[in-house]
């Protein structure tokens, strides 16, 4: 599993070319391409027909739904700020507090450390053994900003999508 995390250390500086759901694209200098409130949608998706609607160049319904789904899964569009109040965050906290006695999040009887997910990502990228859980998400949603998210598996199986499996499936949400 440690080999898969090497992508989190790749260079995503301005001008670098990355694979995205829209194909190969250069990294821009204005932050995440899905930060809808700040992006220039006429430039960000100019090459994708139908991504913008109306004279105000609003994102299409498809793009808005995609942004909402990412927010529900991770609470953020950036791997640097995946939040505890997301689907991923809930599974992460449960796995850490019940299987590792709060190694990243803090003691079981305490509110979780807000930096725990970021600390966990860093630890896994440096070779730490991942927590024993898997969050199943729809195909295309296992990465943020072209970085693979630990413990996330993409699936087309409707029976697995949005489920979390702990200890190899011994416990399923």
C-alpha positions as CSV (number, residue, x, y, z in Angstrom):
1,X,0.0,0.0,0.0
2,X,2.9,2.3,0.7
3,X,3.9,2.4,-3.0
4,X,0.5,3.8,-4.0
5,X,1.0,6.8,-1.7
6,X,4.1,8.0,-3.4
7,X,1.9,10.1,-5.7
8,X,1.1,12.4,-2.7
9,X,4.7,13.7,-2.9
10,X,4.6,14.5,-6.6
11,X,5.2,18.0,-7.8
12,X,2.0,19.9,-8.5
13,X,3.5,23.4,-8.9
14,X,2.3,25.9,-11.5
15,X,2.8,24.6,-15.0
16,X,3.2,20.9,-14.1
17,X,1.0,18.6,-16.2
18,X,-1.2,16.2,-14.3
19,X,-3.8,13.6,-15.2
20,X,-7.3,14.7,-14.2
21,X,-10.9,13.7,-14.9
22,X,-10.7,16.2,-17.7
23,X,-7.5,14.7,-19.2
24,X,-4.0,16.0,-19.0
25,X,-4.0,19.6,-17.8
26,X,-1.5,22.1,-16.5
27,X,-1.7,23.1,-12.9
28,X,-2.9,26.7,-12.6
29,X,-1.7,29.3,-10.2
30,X,-5.0,30.2,-8.7
31,X,-5.6,27.1,-6.5
32,X,-7.9,24.2,-6.9
33,X,-9.7,24.1,-10.2
34,X,-13.0,23.2,-8.4
35,X,-12.9,26.2,-6.1
36,X,-16.0,27.4,-7.9
37,X,-16.4,30.7,-6.1
38,X,-12.9,31.9,-7.1
39,X,-12.2,30.3,-10.4
40,X,-12.7,31.8,-13.8
41,X,-14.9,29.1,-15.3
42,X,-14.7,30.5,-18.8
43,X,-11.0,29.6,-18.7
44,X,-11.0,26.6,-16.4
45,X,-13.3,24.5,-18.5
46,X,-13.2,26.3,-21.9
47,X,-12.2,23.1,-23.7
48,X,-15.1,21.0,-22.2
49,X,-18.4,21.6,-24.0
50,X,-21.4,22.0,-21.8
51,X,-19.5,22.6,-18.5
52,X,-20.7,26.2,-18.2
53,X,-24.3,27.5,-18.5
54,X,-25.9,30.9,-19.0
55,X,-24.6,34.4,-19.6
56,X,-23.1,34.5,-16.1
57,X,-21.1,31.3,-17.0
58,X,-22.5,29.3,-14.1
59,X,-21.1,25.8,-13.7
60,X,-23.3,23.2,-15.3
61,X,-25.5,21.1,-13.1
62,X,-23.1,18.2,-13.8
63,X,-20.2,20.2,-12.4
64,X,-22.1,21.5,-9.4
65,X,-23.3,17.9,-8.6
66,X,-19.6,16.7,-8.9
67,X,-18.4,19.4,-6.5
68,X,-21.1,18.6,-4.0
69,X,-20.3,14.9,-4.1
70,X,-16.6,15.6,-3.5
71,X,-17.6,17.8,-0.6
72,X,-19.8,15.1,0.9
73,X,-17.1,12.5,0.6
74,X,-14.1,14.5,1.8
75,X,-15.4,17.9,3.1
76,X,-12.9,19.6,0.8
77,X,-11.6,19.6,-2.7
78,X,-8.0,19.5,-1.6
79,X,-6.1,16.6,0.1
80,X,-4.5,19.2,2.3
81,X,-7.8,20.0,4.0
82,X,-9.9,16.8,4.1
83,X,-12.1,17.3,7.1
84,X,-13.3,15.2,10.0
85,X,-16.9,16.2,9.4
86,X,-17.0,14.3,6.0
87,X,-17.9,10.7,5.2
88,X,-14.1,10.0,5.0
89,X,-13.5,11.8,8.2
90,X,-16.2,9.8,10.1
91,X,-14.7,6.4,8.9
92,X,-11.1,7.6,9.6
93,X,-12.0,8.7,13.2
94,X,-13.9,5.5,13.9
95,X,-11.0,3.3,12.6
96,X,-8.4,5.3,14.6
97,X,-10.3,5.5,17.8
98,X,-11.6,1.9,17.9
99,X,-8.6,0.1,16.3
100,X,-5.6,2.3,17.3
101,X,-6.8,4.0,20.5
102,X,-6.7,7.4,18.9
103,X,-3.1,7.3,17.6
104,X,-3.9,10.2,15.2
105,X,-7.1,11.7,16.5
106,X,-6.4,11.6,20.2
107,X,-7.9,9.7,23.1
108,X,-11.3,8.0,22.5
109,X,-13.0,10.3,25.0
110,X,-11.7,13.5,23.4
111,X,-12.7,15.6,20.4
112,X,-10.5,14.6,17.5
113,X,-7.4,16.6,16.7
114,X,-8.4,18.8,13.7
115,X,-5.0,18.1,12.0
116,X,-5.3,14.3,12.5
117,X,-6.2,13.5,8.8
118,X,-3.4,15.7,7.5
119,X,-1.0,14.0,10.0
120,X,-2.2,10.6,8.9
121,X,-1.7,11.3,5.2
122,X,1.8,12.5,6.0
123,X,2.6,9.4,8.1
124,X,1.2,7.0,5.4
125,X,3.2,8.8,2.7
126,X,6.3,8.2,4.8
127,X,5.7,4.5,5.1
128,X,3.4,4.1,8.1
129,X,1.0,1.2,8.1
130,X,-2.5,2.5,7.0
131,X,-5.4,2.1,9.3
132,X,-7.5,-1.0,8.6
133,X,-10.5,0.5,6.9
134,X,-11.7,1.0,3.3
135,X,-14.1,3.6,2.1
136,X,-15.7,2.7,-1.2
137,X,-16.6,5.6,-3.5
138,X,-17.9,5.9,-7.1
139,X,-15.3,5.5,-9.8
140,X,-13.4,8.7,-10.4
141,X,-13.6,9.9,-6.8
142,X,-10.7,8.2,-5.2
143,X,-8.3,11.1,-5.6
144,X,-8.2,14.8,-4.9
145,X,-6.0,17.1,-7.1
146,X,-4.6,13.9,-8.7
147,X,-3.5,12.6,-5.3
148,X,-4.7,9.2,-4.2
149,X,-6.5,9.3,-0.8
150,X,-5.4,6.5,1.6
151,X,-8.0,3.9,2.5
152,X,-10.3,4.8,-0.4
153,X,-11.2,2.4,-3.2
154,X,-13.2,3.2,-6.3
155,X,-16.0,0.8,-7.3
156,X,-18.8,0.5,-9.8
157,X,-20.6,-1.9,-7.4
158,X,-23.7,-0.2,-6.2
159,X,-23.8,-2.4,-3.1
160,X,-20.4,-1.1,-2.0
161,X,-20.5,2.6,-3.0
162,X,-20.5,4.8,0.1
163,X,-19.8,2.0,2.5
164,X,-16.9,1.7,4.9
165,X,-15.4,-1.7,5.7
166,X,-13.3,-2.1,8.8
167,X,-10.9,-5.0,9.6
168,X,-11.2,-6.4,6.1
169,X,-15.0,-6.4,6.1
170,X,-15.6,-7.8,9.6
171,X,-17.6,-4.6,10.2
172,X,-19.4,-2.7,7.5
173,X,-21.2,0.6,7.6
